[in-house]
């Protein structure tokens, strides 16, 4: 449920503020007890969006 929503939000994201919003969702997932799932999503996004340095920067802060 969370992963699909996060992936859709990441696809729509186009600036740093949007990237921060995606990372906030990942943090909420982590707090809700989905630490392993959050890590997997983070790694997947890091690979899929390698050409977006601002997004990668925000992902490292999660």
N, C-alpha and C positions, 0 to 999 in steps of 0.2 A: 504494500500500500504506500508506504513512505517512499520507497525507491522509485516507483513510477512517477510520483509527484515531483520528487527531487530532479529526476532526469528531465521532465518536462520543463520545470523551472529553469534548469541549466540551459536547455535549448533556447529558451526565450531570452535569457540574460544577454545583455549587450554592453553593459558598462559596469564599473566597479561597484556601484551601489546595488545593482542587481546580483552581482556575484556575492556580495556580503549577505544579501537576503537568502541566497541558496545555502550559504555556509551557516546561517542562523537556523535554517531548517535542519541541517545535518546535526548541529549542536543539540537541537530539541530532541531529535531521534536518539542521540547519544544519552541524553538525560533520562529519556523514557526507558532506558534499559537495552537499547539496541546498539551497544558499543561495537560489536563485531560487524553488524550490518552497516553501521555508519562508516567504519573503516573500509569495508569493501566498496561502498559507494564512492567514498573519497578517492580511493585508488583508481576506480573505473573512470571517474571524471578527470582525474589527473592525466590519465593516458589519453582519453578521448579529446580533451581540450588542450593538447600540448602547444597549440599555436596561440593560446590566450594567456600571456604571462601574468596579467593582472588577476585572472581567475586562479591560476596556479598559486600565486602569492597568497590570495585569500584562503585557498584550501590548506596551505601549510599552517595557517593560524587556527585551524579547527582542532 
